[in-house]
């Protein structure tokens, strides 16, 4: 087990960074081939769902959206 930052293990941080970079590459490819593919995305709705999921996973971390 690695170093912990609150409830989050350092290995989880590295895994998340890897997954985000892969996802960024996929999104870049999609946008290069079809820029209109993201025209109807509701980013606020997506952010709210992600925060809710993280709050369930890390209930004591005080995770929330900054305004």
N, C-alpha and C positions, 0 to 999 in steps of 0.2 A: 504494500500500500504506500502511496506517495504522501506528500504534504497535503494537509487539508486547509482550505480557506472557508471557514464556517462549516457548512454541510457539504461543500464541494471539494472533491479530491482533485489534486493536480493532474492526475492521469485523465480524468474526465475533461478537464480544460483542454488538454492537448488533443483528445479525441474530438471534442467539439470543434476546435479550430480546424482540424483536418476535414471534418464533415462539411463545415461552412465553406472551406475553399473548394471542395468538390462541387458543392451546390452552386457556388458562384460561377464556376466554369460551365456548368450545365446551363444556367440561366443566360450567361453570355452567348453561348452557342444558339440557344433558342431565339434570343433577341437579334442576333446577326442574321438568322434565316427568316424570322417572322416577327418584326417589331410590333405588330398589332396584337400579338398573342397576350400581352399583358395589359392591354387597354382597359379591360373591364375588371381588373383586380381592385378590390377594396382593401387597401393596405392597412387602414385603421382596424378593420375587422380581423385581419390576419394577425396584427400586433396584439390585439386584445386576446385572441385565442392562444397565442404563444405565451403571453404573460399568465393566463389562467392555467395553462399546462405546467409552466414552471413553478407557479405557486403551489400546485398540487404535489409536484416532485420535491420541492424544497420549502415546506410550509413555514419554517422558522427564519427564512432569509429576508423577509420584508421586501420581496421583489414586487415592483410596480412600475408603471409607465411614468416617465417624467413629462411634465407638461411644458 
